[in-house]
């Protein structure tokens, strides 16, 4: 259900889906309905995060909001572009694809190595291991982006996780909702692990009749090329900002 904000005359100027992001209220999929939307957002939504078209997000940034993340939302329809069945049995010894069936602490070393300083997705808060653990626990428990799919997986080398892919069932209609890859990471020492895990997951998803799979990739993240090679297409490119 969308929330509506109105101007001083009671005219609707802004709508959004209310969610929560990192403990703060989050206006997702913002739509501008009329003039004065920026004034209303700045006046009434202090402390919120907002994901909006870049033109509107840019207007907020020009007036004091802080850019958090510019992204591309992508989808792949597995019923139209079915992956090769051989991907389901793809191997690259000594790497091994396995279902996600581990404590979240097993994922953290490779994840932090993947998102080291200099990566487009790096954030200073990633230095806090407790915060990273809490993030993974929320994904695994399904409390942040919906239930975790059993199609989620990891790649291990001698029992150590070197890559991971989490697939959650996000509430809402496709393409904004449905099955979303909420994280795909790999240790930089294992560059082939991400491709191996993505192919393994997509083949298994197609085999059980999953239709559309979505994801969000940060602008400038080289992983976008990986997704495009495997058939994912951009359908919108919003920006998330913090409203002062």
C-alpha positions in Angstrom: 0.0 0.0 0.0 1.4 3.3 -1.1 1.7 6.3 1.3 0.8 9.7 -0.1 2.3 13.1 1.0 0.4 16.3 0.2 1.4 19.9 0.0 0.0 22.8 2.1 -3.1 22.9 -0.1 -3.8 19.2 0.3 -2.7 18.3 -3.2 -0.9 14.9 -3.5 2.8 15.5 -4.6 4.6 12.4 -3.5 3.9 8.6 -3.1 6.1 5.7 -2.0 6.2 2.3 -0.4 7.2 2.6 3.2 9.8 0.1 4.4 12.7 0.1 6.8 16.4 0.4 5.8 19.2 0.0 8.4 16.9 1.0 11.2 15.5 4.1 9.5 12.2 4.7 7.7 12.7 4.1 4.0 10.5 5.5 1.1 11.0 3.0 -1.7 9.9 3.4 -5.3 9.2 7.1 -4.9 6.9 8.6 -7.5 6.6 12.4 -7.9 3.0 13.4 -8.3 3.2 17.1 -8.5 5.2 20.3 -7.9 6.7 20.9 -4.5 7.5 17.3 -3.8 11.1 18.1 -2.7 9.9 20.7 -0.3 7.4 18.3 1.3 10.0 15.5 1.5 12.6 17.8 3.2 10.0 19.3 5.5 8.2 16.1 6.6 10.7 13.2 6.1 13.8 14.2 8.0 15.9 11.2 8.8 14.4 9.0 6.1 16.1 7.1 3.3 14.4 7.5 -0.1 14.9 5.5 -3.3 13.7 7.6 -6.2 14.3 8.4 -9.9 17.6 10.1 -10.3 16.2 13.4 -11.3 14.2 13.7 -8.1 17.0 12.2 -5.9 19.5 14.7 -7.5 17.2 17.6 -6.6 17.2 16.4 -3.0 21.0 16.1 -3.0 21.3 19.6 -4.3 19.2 20.7 -1.4 21.2 19.0 1.3 20.4 15.2 1.1 23.2 12.8 1.1 23.6 10.2 -1.7 23.8 6.7 -0.3 23.7 4.5 -3.4 23.1 4.8 -7.1 21.9 1.5 -8.5 20.6 -0.5 -11.4 17.7 -2.9 -10.9 18.0 -5.9 -13.2 15.9 -9.0 -14.0 16.3 -12.3 -15.8 13.2 -14.3 -16.9 14.3 -17.9 -16.7 11.2 -19.1 -18.6 12.4 -17.1 -21.6 16.2 -17.4 -21.3 16.6 -20.8 -19.8 20.2 -21.5 -18.7 22.0 -24.7 -19.9 21.2 -27.7 -17.8 24.9 -28.4 -17.6 25.3 -25.5 -15.3 23.6 -27.4 -12.5 26.5 -29.8 -12.5 29.3 -27.4 -13.2 32.4 -27.9 -11.2 35.8 -26.2 -11.0 37.9 -28.4 -8.7 39.0 -27.8 -6.0 36.0 -25.4 -5.7 32.7 -26.9 -4.7 29.2 -25.5 -4.9 27.0 -26.3 -1.9 23.6 -25.3 -0.6 23.7 -22.5 2.0 23.7 -24.5 5.2 26.3 -22.8 7.4 26.6 -20.4 10.3 26.7 -16.8 9.0 30.1 -16.4 10.6 31.5 -18.8 7.9 30.5 -16.2 5.2 32.0 -13.1 6.8 35.7 -13.4 5.9 35.1 -13.8 2.2 32.4 -11.2 2.2 34.6 -8.6 3.9 37.5 -9.4 1.5 35.1 -9.0 -1.5 33.9 -5.5 -0.3 37.2 -4.1 0.8 38.0 -0.3 0.7 38.0 0.9 -2.9 35.1 -1.4 -3.9 31.9 0.6 -5.1 29.9 -1.2 -2.4 32.3 -0.7 0.5 31.0 1.2 3.5 32.9 2.2 6.7 30.4 0.3 8.8 31.6 -3.0 7.2 34.6 -2.7 9.5 32.2 -3.6 12.3 32.1 -7.4 12.3 29.0 -7.4 14.6 27.1 -5.2 12.1 28.0 -7.5 9.2 27.0 -10.5 11.2 23.6 -8.9 12.1 23.1 -8.1 8.4 23.7 -11.7 7.3 21.5 -13.0 10.1 18.7 -10.8 9.0 19.1 -12.0 5.4 19.2 -15.7 6.6 16.2 -15.3 8.9 14.2 -13.5 6.2 13.6 -10.4 8.4 15.1 -7.9 6.0 14.2 -8.9 2.5 11.7 -11.8 2.9 12.3 -15.6 3.3 15.6 -17.0 2.3 15.3 -19.5 -0.6 16.8 -23.0 -0.3 18.4 -22.2 -3.7 20.9 -20.0 -1.9 24.4 -21.4 -2.0 28.1 -21.1 -1.3 31.3 -22.1 -3.0 33.9 -23.7 -0.7 37.6 -24.5 -1.0 38.8 -27.2 1.4 35.7 -26.5 3.5 36.2 -22.7 3.7 33.6 -20.5 2.1 35.1 -18.4 -0.7 31.8 -17.2 -2.4 28.2 -16.9 -1.5 24.8 -16.2 -3.1 21.7 -15.4 -1.1 18.3 -15.5 -2.8 15.4 -14.0 -0.9 11.7 -13.8 -1.8 11.0 -10.1 -1.5 7.4 -9.0 -1.0 5.7 -7.2 -3.8 5.1 -7.7 -7.5 7.7 -8.6 -10.1 10.0 -7.0 -11.1 10.4 -5.0 -7.9 9.4 -8.0 -5.7 9.7 -11.8 -6.1 12.9 -13.7 -6.0 15.9 -11.4 -5.6 19.6 -12.1 -5.3 20.2 -10.0 -2.2 24.0 -10.8 -2.2 26.5 -12.4 -4.5 30.1 -12.1 -3.3 33.4 -13.9 -3.8 36.9 -13.6 -2.3 39.1 -11.8 -4.8 41.6 -14.7 -4.7 38.9 -16.8 -6.4 37.7 -14.8 -9.4 35.9 -17.8 -11.1 33.8 -18.6 -8.0 31.2 -15.9 -8.5 30.4 -17.1 -12.1 30.4 -20.7 -11.0 27.9 -20.0 -8.2 25.7 -17.8 -10.3 25.4 -20.4 -13.0 24.8 -23.2 -10.5 22.0 -21.2 -8.8 20.3 -20.1 -12.1 20.3 -23.7 -13.4 18.7 -25.0 -10.2 16.2 -22.2 -10.2 15.1 -22.9 -13.7 14.9 -26.7 -12.9 12.3 -26.0 -10.2 10.3 -23.7 -12.4 11.4 -20.3 -11.0 10.4 -17.5 -13.4 11.9 -14.0 -12.9 14.9 -13.5 -10.8 16.0 -9.9 -9.9 18.9 -8.1 -8.3 20.2 -4.7 -7.5 23.7 -3.7 -8.5 25.6 -0.6 -7.5 26.5 1.8 -10.3 30.2 1.2 -11.1 30.3 -2.3 -9.7 32.0 -4.5 -12.3 29.6 -7.3 -11.3 27.1 -5.7 -13.6 29.0 -7.1 -16.6 28.7 -10.6 -15.1 25.0 -10.3 -14.8 24.6 -8.9 -18.3 26.6 -11.8 -19.7 24.1 -14.1 -18.1 21.0 -12.4 -19.5 20.0 -9.9 -16.8 18.7 -6.6 -18.1 18.3 -3.2 -16.4 14.7 -2.0 -16.0 15.3 1.1 -13.8 18.3 3.0 -12.3 17.2 4.8 -9.1 19.3 6.5 -6.4 18.9 6.2 -2.7 19.5 9.3 -0.5 19.4 10.2 3.1 17.1 13.1 3.8 18.6 15.5 6.3 
